[in-house]
Amino acid sequence: MRFLAVLSGLLSTWSILCAAESNVTSSSASRLVLPKEFKPPQVFKNANLVRNTNLEKGYVRETINVVVENTAKQPQADYYLAFPSDVFDRIGGLEVRNKKAPGKGRFHVEATQLDSPSDSQFYKIHFPEPLAPSSQLTLAISYYILSALNPLPKAIKQDAQQYLTYSFSAYAPSAYPTENQKTKIKFPNTNVPDYTTTSGLKSGSDPERQGSSYTYGPYKNVAAGATYPITVRFEATKPIVASALLERDLEVSHWGGNLATEERYWLRNDGAKLSDHFDRVDWTLKTYTNMPTSALRELRYPLKPGSVDPYFTDDIGNVSTSRYRPGNKAQLELRPRYPVFGGWKYSFRVGWNNELSSFLRKSAEGTDSYVLKVPFVEGPANPEGIQYDKVVVRVILPEGATNVRYEIVEGASNGLPDPSQIVSNITKHRTYMDTVGRTALSLSVDNLSDEARDSQLVVVYDYPFAAGLRKPLTISAGMLAVFVTAWFIGNLDVSIKKR
C-alpha cells in the first residue's frame, strides 16, 4: 500500500507542474491616451464629403468618401476621425483605404482615448506617406455601428408591424472644416412615417426623397465639430439579431486528420418586445403562411464543402429541428426551440467536422512547419444580419506545437478592425491523455458583425515528428505502468501464515 501512496504523490506533483504552465505569451489591444485639452491640429480640410448610411440590416453600415486637402505648410501624415463619445465604443470593422488605389491595402488606424470626459473621441489614421502641402487624398472610410437601432413603440402585439428609429447628425462628424458634404440614407423599404426635416441648411426640401433612399444636403462650409440632430423612423419586418458572446473553437488533430469546429452563441433579439402573452396558435398560422415577422425563427449556416457530423444543442439538450444540406454549397438550417421575439434570449451550440487536409499543408518539404488556413468566423448568414458584442476564436493545435504565428487575410468585405485591436493570447488547453497540454491560440475582438465572414485566419506553427509520437508513447507508457503495477500487486504475498 505504501507503493500506491508514493504513486499517488507522484501523480499529484505531476499535475501541479502541468498547471504551472499557463500563458506562454499574450498581447492586448490598447488605446493611445490623449491629454484632456487635446484638439486635433487644424492642418486639413475636407474639400468634399459623401456619407452613405445603410439601414437594411439590424445594424448601421456607413461608408464615407472624403477628399482631404493638406492646408498646412509642412507634409502631414496623421488624420483624426471624430465620433460622438456615446457612439465610439460601438464602432466596429473600421477600415480606411485610398479610394483611388484600394488594392494597396488598408491604412493603419489607432484608437485613442481622451484623458477626461469629452463629447467626441477620435481614431488616428496614419497615411502610408505624408501628404504634401496643398495636395489632396481621397479616403474611403467604412465601418458599422452596433446597437444603434431602437424600436418605437418599444412593445407591440404579436402580429403588429415593427418600427425602428435611428438618430444621427445631418453633418457628418469631423475634426476639420468641410467645404461640401451630403448624407444618403438607404432604408429597407419605402415605409418611413417619420423623419426630421431641416430648416435653413440649404435651399429646397431637405431631405430629398427617391424611393427608399433619402438625401440630406448638400451643405456648404460646415465648421469642424458642427452637429444637427436628425431622427428617422422606419418599418423593419426583420429581427435585430445580436450575440452577447460568440465562442468559436477549432481543434486540429494530426493523428485523426480532422478539423473539429464548435461555436457557442448567446443570442438575443433587440427588437420590439411583445405587449401581450405569446399566442402559439397565431404563431403557427403565421409560420404556415410564411408571413414576415420581427421574431427570429430560423438560422442558416453556409458550411464548407465536405462538412460532416453537424450537431445543434441548447441548454436543454439536442434540438431535432435542424436540417443539413451537403454538397458544394453545404448549408445547415436551424430552428430554435422557440421563436425569439424582442427581448428574448436563446443560448445554443453548433458544431461539425472537416477533413484536415482541406485546411492544412506543410510550409515546405523537409520542414516541420505547418500552415493552417481557416475562416476567422462563419456563423449564420441571415438577411437581417447578426452583430456580436464580443468574439473569441480559439485554435487548439496538437500537443507539442511551438512557434505559433498568425495573420488575418482580408476578404472582399473584411468587416474586421485594425489588427492592433485584436487581442491575442497563447495558452495551454488540457484534455484527457495529454501530458503538458495542447497549444491554443486565442483571438478576441469586440464589436463584430457578419461582414467579417470573408476573412481568413492563417496560423503557422512548428510540429516536429518527435512531438507527434508524444501521445502514443504516453499511452503505451501508461498502459505498461498499469500492467507492471498490477503484476507487482498480484505477486505480493498478503496471506496470513505462521512465523
C-alpha positions as CSV (number, residue, x, y, z in Angstrom):
1,M,0.0,0.0,0.0
2,R,3.0,2.2,0.5
3,F,3.7,1.9,-3.2
4,L,0.3,3.2,-4.1
5,A,0.7,6.2,-1.8
6,V,4.0,7.0,-3.4
7,L,2.5,6.7,-6.9
8,S,-0.4,9.0,-5.8
9,G,2.1,11.6,-4.6
10,L,4.0,11.5,-7.9
11,L,0.8,12.0,-9.9
12,S,-0.2,14.9,-7.7
13,T,3.2,16.5,-8.2
14,W,2.9,16.0,-11.9
15,S,-0.5,17.7,-12.1
16,I,0.9,20.7,-10.2
17,L,3.8,21.0,-12.6
18,C,1.4,20.8,-15.6
19,A,-0.9,23.5,-14.0
20,A,2.1,25.8,-13.6
21,E,2.4,26.1,-17.3
22,S,-0.2,28.7,-18.0
23,N,0.1,31.5,-20.6
24,V,3.0,31.3,-22.9
25,T,2.6,34.7,-24.5
26,S,-0.1,37.3,-24.6
27,S,-0.8,40.6,-26.1
28,S,-3.6,43.0,-25.7
29,A,-5.1,45.9,-27.6
30,S,-4.6,49.3,-26.0
31,R,-5.6,52.9,-26.8
32,L,-3.5,55.9,-27.3
33,V,-4.2,58.2,-24.3
34,L,-4.5,61.9,-25.3
35,P,-4.3,64.8,-22.9
36,K,-7.7,66.2,-21.7
37,E,-7.2,69.5,-23.5
38,F,-6.3,67.8,-26.8
39,K,-7.8,69.1,-30.1
40,P,-6.8,67.8,-33.5
41,P,-4.4,70.2,-35.3
42,Q,-6.2,72.1,-38.0
43,V,-3.9,71.1,-40.8
44,F,-6.6,69.6,-43.1
45,K,-9.9,70.5,-44.7
46,N,-12.5,68.2,-46.3
47,A,-12.9,69.5,-49.8
48,N,-15.8,67.1,-50.4
49,L,-17.5,64.5,-48.2
50,V,-20.2,62.0,-49.1
51,R,-21.6,59.7,-46.4
52,N,-23.7,56.7,-47.3
53,T,-25.8,55.1,-44.5
54,N,-27.4,51.7,-45.0
55,L,-30.2,50.6,-42.6
56,E,-31.2,47.4,-44.3
57,K,-29.7,45.1,-41.6
58,G,-30.0,45.0,-37.9
59,Y,-27.0,47.3,-37.5
60,V,-26.0,50.5,-39.3
61,R,-23.4,50.3,-42.1
62,E,-21.7,53.5,-43.2
63,T,-19.2,54.5,-45.9
64,I,-17.6,57.9,-46.1
65,N,-15.7,59.1,-49.2
66,V,-13.9,62.3,-48.4
67,V,-11.4,64.4,-50.3
68,V,-8.8,65.5,-47.8
69,E,-6.6,68.5,-48.5
70,N,-3.4,69.5,-46.6
71,T,-3.8,73.2,-45.6
72,A,-0.5,73.3,-43.6
73,K,2.9,74.4,-44.9
74,Q,4.5,71.0,-44.0
75,P,3.7,67.5,-45.0
76,Q,1.1,65.8,-42.8
77,A,0.7,62.0,-42.1
78,D,-2.0,61.8,-39.3
79,Y,-5.7,62.4,-39.8
80,Y,-8.1,62.3,-36.9
81,L,-11.5,60.8,-37.4
82,A,-14.1,62.0,-34.9
83,F,-17.1,60.2,-33.4
84,P,-19.6,61.1,-30.7
85,S,-18.5,59.6,-27.4
86,D,-21.7,57.6,-27.0
87,V,-21.1,56.0,-30.4
88,F,-17.3,55.5,-30.3
89,D,-17.4,52.3,-28.2
90,R,-20.0,50.7,-30.6
91,I,-17.9,51.2,-33.8
92,G,-16.8,48.0,-35.5
93,G,-15.0,47.0,-38.6
94,L,-13.4,50.4,-39.2
95,E,-11.4,50.3,-42.4
96,V,-9.6,53.2,-44.3
97,R,-8.2,52.9,-47.8
98,N,-7.1,55.1,-50.6
99,K,-10.2,55.5,-52.7
100,K,-8.2,55.7,-55.9
101,A,-5.9,52.7,-55.0
102,P,-7.8,50.3,-52.7
103,G,-5.6,47.4,-53.8
104,K,-2.7,48.9,-51.9
105,G,-4.2,47.8,-48.6
106,R,-5.8,49.5,-45.6
107,F,-4.3,52.3,-43.6
108,H,-3.2,51.8,-40.0
109,V,-5.9,53.1,-37.7
110,E,-5.2,53.6,-34.0
111,A,-8.0,54.1,-31.4
112,T,-7.4,57.0,-29.0
113,Q,-8.8,58.0,-25.6
114,L,-9.0,61.4,-24.1
115,D,-7.8,61.7,-20.5
116,S,-11.1,63.3,-19.4
117,P,-14.8,63.1,-20.4
118,S,-15.5,64.7,-23.8
119,D,-18.3,64.9,-26.4
120,S,-16.0,63.4,-29.1
121,Q,-13.5,60.6,-29.3
122,F,-11.0,60.1,-32.2
123,Y,-9.4,57.4,-34.3
124,K,-6.0,58.3,-35.6
125,I,-5.4,57.4,-39.2
126,H,-1.8,57.1,-40.3
127,F,-1.1,57.8,-44.0
128,P,1.4,55.4,-45.7
129,E,3.2,58.5,-47.0
130,P,2.9,62.1,-45.7
131,L,0.6,64.3,-47.7
132,A,2.4,67.3,-49.2
133,P,1.1,70.9,-48.7
134,S,-1.9,71.8,-50.9
135,S,-2.2,68.2,-52.0
136,Q,-5.3,66.1,-51.8
137,L,-6.0,62.4,-50.9
138,T,-9.4,60.7,-51.3
139,L,-10.2,58.4,-48.3
140,A,-12.7,55.6,-48.4
141,I,-13.7,55.0,-44.8
142,S,-16.1,52.2,-43.9
143,Y,-17.5,50.9,-40.6
144,Y,-20.6,49.8,-38.9
145,I,-22.4,50.9,-35.7
146,L,-23.8,48.2,-33.4
147,S,-26.9,48.7,-31.1
148,A,-27.8,51.9,-32.9
149,L,-31.4,51.0,-33.9
150,N,-34.2,51.3,-31.3
151,P,-37.8,50.1,-31.6
152,L,-40.6,52.6,-31.3
153,P,-43.0,51.7,-29.9
154,K,-40.9,49.5,-27.6
155,A,-43.7,46.9,-27.2
156,I,-46.0,45.7,-29.9
157,K,-48.6,42.9,-30.4
158,Q,-47.5,39.6,-31.9
159,D,-48.9,40.3,-35.4
160,A,-48.1,44.1,-35.4
161,Q,-45.6,45.9,-37.6
162,Q,-42.2,46.8,-36.0
163,Y,-40.7,50.3,-36.4
164,L,-37.2,51.3,-35.6
165,T,-35.6,54.7,-35.0
166,Y,-32.1,55.9,-35.8
167,S,-30.6,59.2,-34.6
168,F,-27.6,60.8,-36.1
169,S,-26.3,64.2,-37.2
170,A,-27.1,65.7,-40.6
171,Y,-23.5,66.9,-40.5
172,A,-21.0,64.0,-40.7
173,P,-18.8,64.2,-37.5
174,S,-15.5,65.7,-38.5
175,A,-12.5,67.2,-36.7
176,Y,-11.9,69.5,-39.7
177,P,-13.9,72.1,-41.6
178,T,-15.8,70.7,-44.6
179,E,-16.4,72.7,-47.8
180,N,-19.2,70.5,-49.2
181,Q,-21.0,67.4,-47.8
182,K,-24.1,65.3,-48.0
183,T,-25.6,62.2,-46.5
184,K,-27.5,59.5,-48.3
185,I,-29.7,57.0,-46.3
186,K,-30.9,53.7,-47.6
187,F,-34.0,52.3,-45.8
188,P,-35.1,48.6,-46.1
189,N,-38.4,49.8,-47.7
190,T,-40.4,52.9,-48.5
191,N,-42.4,52.9,-45.3
192,V,-40.8,55.8,-43.4
193,P,-43.5,57.5,-41.5
194,D,-41.3,60.0,-39.5
195,Y,-38.1,61.8,-40.3
196,T,-36.6,65.1,-39.4
197,T,-36.7,67.9,-41.9
198,T,-34.1,70.6,-41.7
199,S,-34.6,74.4,-41.9
200,G,-32.2,76.9,-43.3
201,L,-29.4,74.5,-44.0
202,K,-30.0,74.5,-47.8
203,S,-32.4,75.8,-50.4
204,G,-35.3,73.5,-51.3
205,S,-36.6,70.4,-49.4
206,D,-34.3,68.6,-47.1
207,P,-34.2,65.7,-47.2
208,E,-34.8,64.8,-50.9
209,R,-36.7,61.5,-51.3
210,Q,-36.3,58.9,-54.0
211,G,-37.9,55.6,-53.3
212,S,-36.3,54.1,-50.2
213,S,-33.4,56.5,-50.3
214,Y,-33.3,59.9,-48.6
215,T,-30.5,62.5,-49.1
216,Y,-29.7,65.2,-46.6
217,G,-27.7,68.1,-48.1
218,P,-25.5,69.1,-49.8
219,Y,-24.3,71.6,-47.1
220,K,-21.7,74.2,-47.7
221,N,-18.8,75.3,-45.4
222,V,-19.6,73.2,-42.3
223,A,-17.4,74.1,-39.3
224,A,-15.4,71.4,-37.5
225,G,-17.4,69.6,-34.9
226,A,-20.8,71.0,-36.1
227,T,-23.9,68.9,-35.4
228,Y,-27.6,69.0,-36.4
229,P,-29.7,66.2,-34.8
230,I,-31.7,64.0,-37.1
231,T,-34.1,61.1,-36.2
232,V,-35.7,58.8,-38.7
233,R,-38.4,56.1,-38.0
234,F,-38.9,53.3,-40.5
235,E,-40.6,49.9,-40.8
236,A,-38.4,46.9,-40.1
237,T,-40.1,43.5,-40.6
238,K,-36.9,41.5,-39.6
239,P,-35.5,40.7,-36.1
240,I,-32.5,42.6,-34.7
241,V,-30.2,39.6,-34.0
242,A,-27.3,40.2,-31.6
243,S,-25.0,37.9,-29.7
244,A,-23.5,39.0,-26.4
245,L,-20.7,36.5,-26.9
246,L,-19.5,34.1,-29.6
247,E,-17.0,31.4,-28.6
248,R,-15.6,29.6,-31.6
249,D,-13.2,26.6,-31.2
250,L,-11.3,24.9,-34.0
251,E,-9.5,21.8,-32.8
252,V,-6.7,20.4,-35.1
253,S,-5.9,16.6,-34.9
254,H,-3.0,15.4,-37.0
255,W,-3.5,11.8,-35.9
256,G,-7.1,11.8,-36.8
257,G,-6.7,14.0,-39.9
258,N,-9.7,16.0,-38.6
259,L,-10.7,19.7,-38.0
260,A,-13.5,19.9,-35.4
261,T,-15.4,23.2,-35.2
262,E,-17.7,24.2,-32.4
263,E,-19.4,27.6,-31.9
264,R,-21.3,28.7,-28.8
265,Y,-23.8,31.6,-29.0
266,W,-25.6,33.7,-26.5
267,L,-28.2,35.2,-28.8
268,R,-30.8,37.9,-28.2
269,N,-33.4,39.9,-30.2
270,D,-33.1,43.6,-29.7
271,G,-36.3,44.3,-31.5
272,A,-39.7,45.4,-30.1
273,K,-41.0,43.3,-27.2
274,L,-44.4,41.6,-27.0
275,S,-47.1,43.7,-25.3
276,D,-49.2,40.6,-24.7
277,H,-48.6,36.9,-24.0
278,F,-47.2,34.7,-26.7
279,D,-50.0,33.0,-28.8
280,R,-48.8,29.6,-30.1
281,V,-51.9,29.2,-32.4
282,D,-51.4,32.6,-34.1
283,W,-47.7,31.9,-34.5
284,T,-48.4,28.5,-36.1
285,L,-50.7,30.2,-38.6
286,K,-48.2,32.9,-39.4
287,T,-45.4,30.3,-39.9
288,Y,-47.6,28.3,-42.2
289,T,-48.3,31.3,-44.4
290,N,-44.7,32.5,-44.2
291,M,-45.7,36.0,-43.2
292,P,-42.9,38.5,-42.3
293,T,-42.2,38.7,-38.5
294,S,-39.9,40.5,-36.2
295,A,-39.2,37.2,-34.3
296,L,-36.2,35.1,-35.1
297,R,-37.4,31.7,-36.3
298,E,-34.6,30.3,-38.4
299,L,-30.8,30.4,-38.8
300,R,-29.0,29.4,-41.9
301,Y,-25.3,28.4,-41.8
302,P,-23.3,28.1,-45.0
303,L,-20.6,25.5,-44.4
304,K,-17.5,24.5,-46.3
305,P,-17.9,21.5,-48.8
306,G,-17.2,18.2,-47.1
307,S,-18.5,19.2,-43.7
308,V,-19.9,16.2,-41.8
309,D,-21.5,15.2,-38.5
310,P,-23.3,18.5,-37.7
311,Y,-25.0,18.9,-34.3
312,F,-27.2,21.5,-32.7
313,T,-27.8,21.6,-28.9
314,D,-29.1,24.2,-26.5
315,D,-29.3,24.4,-22.7
316,I,-31.9,21.6,-22.6
317,G,-30.2,19.2,-25.0
318,N,-30.3,18.1,-28.6
319,V,-32.6,20.1,-30.9
320,S,-34.1,18.0,-33.6
321,T,-35.5,20.9,-35.7
322,S,-32.4,21.1,-37.9
323,R,-31.6,20.0,-41.4
324,Y,-28.2,19.7,-43.2
325,R,-27.9,20.0,-46.9
326,P,-24.5,18.6,-48.1
327,G,-22.8,19.5,-51.3
328,N,-20.7,22.2,-52.8
329,K,-23.0,24.8,-51.2
330,A,-23.4,22.9,-47.9
331,Q,-25.9,24.6,-45.5
332,L,-27.1,23.8,-42.0
333,E,-30.6,25.1,-41.3
334,L,-31.5,25.5,-37.7
335,R,-34.8,26.3,-36.0
336,P,-34.5,27.4,-32.3
337,R,-36.7,25.5,-29.8
338,Y,-39.0,28.6,-29.7
339,P,-39.4,31.8,-31.8
340,V,-37.1,34.5,-30.4
341,F,-39.2,37.7,-30.0
342,G,-37.9,41.1,-29.0
343,G,-36.2,41.0,-25.6
344,W,-36.0,37.2,-25.6
345,K,-32.7,35.2,-25.5
346,Y,-31.5,31.9,-26.8
347,S,-28.2,30.1,-26.0
348,F,-27.0,27.2,-28.1
349,R,-24.0,25.5,-29.6
350,V,-23.4,24.1,-33.1
351,G,-20.5,22.0,-34.4
352,W,-19.3,19.9,-37.3
353,N,-16.2,18.2,-38.7
354,N,-14.0,18.6,-41.8
355,E,-11.1,16.8,-43.4
356,L,-7.9,18.5,-42.1
357,S,-6.2,18.1,-45.4
358,S,-8.6,20.8,-46.9
359,F,-7.2,23.4,-44.5
360,L,-3.6,22.3,-43.6
361,R,-0.4,22.0,-45.6
362,K,3.3,21.9,-44.9
363,S,5.1,25.2,-45.5
364,A,7.9,23.4,-47.3
365,E,9.2,19.9,-47.9
366,G,11.6,18.6,-45.4
367,T,10.4,21.0,-42.6
368,D,8.3,20.6,-39.5
369,S,6.4,23.8,-40.1
370,Y,2.6,23.7,-41.0
371,V,0.2,26.3,-42.3
372,L,-3.4,26.2,-41.3
373,K,-6.0,28.4,-43.1
374,V,-9.5,28.6,-41.7
375,P,-12.4,31.1,-41.7
376,F,-12.0,33.6,-38.9
377,V,-15.7,33.5,-38.3
378,E,-18.6,31.6,-40.0
379,G,-21.9,31.8,-38.3
380,P,-25.4,32.5,-39.7
381,A,-25.9,34.3,-43.0
382,N,-29.5,35.6,-42.5
383,P,-30.7,38.6,-44.5
384,E,-31.2,40.7,-41.3
385,G,-27.5,40.1,-40.4
386,I,-26.1,39.4,-36.9
387,Q,-23.9,41.5,-34.7
388,Y,-21.5,40.3,-32.0
389,D,-20.6,42.2,-28.8
390,K,-17.6,40.0,-28.3
391,V,-16.0,37.2,-30.3
392,V,-13.4,34.7,-29.0
393,V,-11.8,32.5,-31.6
394,R,-9.6,29.7,-30.3
395,V,-7.4,27.4,-32.4
396,I,-6.4,24.3,-30.5
397,L,-3.2,22.9,-32.0
398,P,-1.7,19.4,-31.4
399,E,0.3,18.9,-28.2
400,G,3.9,19.8,-28.8
401,A,3.2,22.6,-31.4
402,T,5.5,25.5,-30.9
403,N,6.5,28.9,-32.5
404,V,2.9,29.8,-33.3
405,R,2.3,32.8,-35.5
406,Y,-0.9,34.1,-37.1
407,E,-2.2,36.5,-39.8
408,I,-5.6,37.5,-40.9
409,V,-6.2,37.7,-44.6
410,E,-8.9,40.1,-45.7
411,G,-11.7,39.1,-47.9
412,A,-13.8,41.1,-50.4
413,S,-15.8,42.6,-47.4
414,N,-13.4,42.4,-44.5
415,G,-15.5,43.7,-41.6
416,L,-12.6,43.4,-39.2
417,P,-11.0,46.3,-37.2
418,D,-7.3,47.2,-37.4
419,P,-5.1,44.2,-36.3
420,S,-3.9,46.3,-33.3
421,Q,-7.5,46.0,-31.9
422,I,-7.4,42.2,-31.9
423,V,-6.2,40.7,-28.6
424,S,-4.1,37.5,-29.0
425,N,-3.1,35.0,-26.3
426,I,-1.4,31.7,-26.4
427,T,-2.3,29.2,-23.6
428,K,-2.4,25.5,-22.8
429,H,-5.6,23.5,-23.4
430,R,-5.7,20.2,-21.5
431,T,-7.8,17.2,-22.2
432,Y,-7.6,13.5,-21.4
433,M,-4.4,11.7,-22.3
434,D,-2.4,14.9,-22.6
435,T,0.9,15.4,-20.8
436,V,1.7,19.2,-20.8
437,G,-1.4,20.2,-22.7
438,R,-2.1,21.4,-26.2
439,T,-1.1,24.8,-27.6
440,A,-4.1,27.0,-28.1
441,L,-4.1,30.4,-29.9
442,S,-6.9,32.6,-28.7
443,L,-8.0,35.8,-30.5
444,S,-10.5,38.2,-29.0
445,V,-12.3,41.1,-30.7
446,D,-15.1,43.4,-29.8
447,N,-17.9,44.8,-32.0
448,L,-18.0,42.4,-34.9
449,S,-20.7,41.6,-37.5
450,D,-21.3,39.0,-40.1
451,E,-19.5,41.3,-42.5
452,A,-16.3,39.5,-41.3
453,R,-17.4,36.2,-42.8
454,D,-15.0,36.6,-45.8
455,S,-11.9,37.0,-43.6
456,Q,-9.4,34.1,-43.3
457,L,-7.2,33.2,-40.3
458,V,-3.8,31.8,-41.2
459,V,-1.9,30.1,-38.4
460,V,1.7,28.9,-38.9
461,Y,3.3,26.6,-36.3
462,D,6.1,24.1,-35.9
463,Y,5.2,20.5,-35.1
464,P,8.3,18.1,-35.1
465,F,8.0,14.4,-35.8
466,A,9.0,13.6,-32.2
467,A,6.1,15.7,-30.9
468,G,3.7,13.6,-32.9
469,L,5.0,10.5,-31.0
470,R,4.3,12.0,-27.6
471,K,0.7,10.8,-27.3
472,P,1.2,7.1,-28.4
473,L,4.3,6.9,-26.3
474,T,2.4,8.4,-23.3
475,I,-0.5,5.9,-23.8
476,S,1.9,3.0,-24.2
477,A,3.9,4.0,-21.1
478,G,0.7,4.4,-19.1
479,M,-0.6,1.0,-20.1
480,L,2.8,-0.5,-19.3
481,A,2.8,1.1,-15.9
482,V,-0.7,-0.2,-15.2
483,F,0.3,-3.8,-16.2
484,V,3.5,-3.6,-14.2
485,T,1.6,-2.3,-11.2
486,A,-1.0,-5.0,-11.5
487,W,1.7,-7.7,-11.8
488,F,3.6,-6.3,-8.8
489,I,0.4,-6.1,-6.6
490,G,-0.6,-9.6,-7.8
491,N,2.7,-11.1,-6.7
492,L,2.5,-9.6,-3.2
493,D,2.1,-12.2,-0.6
494,V,-0.6,-11.0,1.7
495,S,-1.6,-14.3,3.1
496,I,-1.7,-15.0,6.9
497,K,0.8,-17.7,7.8
498,K,2.8,-18.8,10.9
499,R,6.1,-17.2,11.5
